[in-house]
Amino acid sequence: MKKYFLIVLPLLLVAEAFSQSPELPQSKAVLVMNDGNRIENVQLWQLRPGVLEYEKNGNLHDAGIDEIKFITTEQVKWFFDSTGVLRKTF
């Protein structure tokens, strides 16, 4: 039994490390940065304190939430409030 535990635990940790956060929009998005740049056709991946990870062209990137003006998807516009919580507008 101990042997199975030693095999399964690392697999679960790896699966969690490479999984998308369920609270983030699942559709493609556009990041509009405070400096005016637009990062298009991204998949939001994970939200950590102060950092948003996103996937573009098969590669993971990150951006500080203080650098992001807003995020748009086809239906919703998202923004970070003053506490760093992701909020949506319709």
C-alpha positions, 0 to 999 in steps of 0.5 A: 500500500505504501508503494502505491501511495508513493507513486500516486502522490507525485502524480497528483501533485504534477496534475495539479501543477499543470491544470487550469484554474477553474475560476478563470474564463475557459474561452480565448481572451485578449489581455489589454495592458496598461501600456496599450499593448494587446495580447490576443488569442490567449487561454487564461491558465492560473491566477496566483497572488499578483500574477496571471499565467496565460497560454499563447501558442502552446507556451505559458507566460505570466503578467503582473495583475498591476500591468493588466488594464482589463481582459476581454472574452467574447461575452464578458469583460474582466478586470482586477479590483483594488484587492487583486480579485478578478471581477467581470462586467457584462 
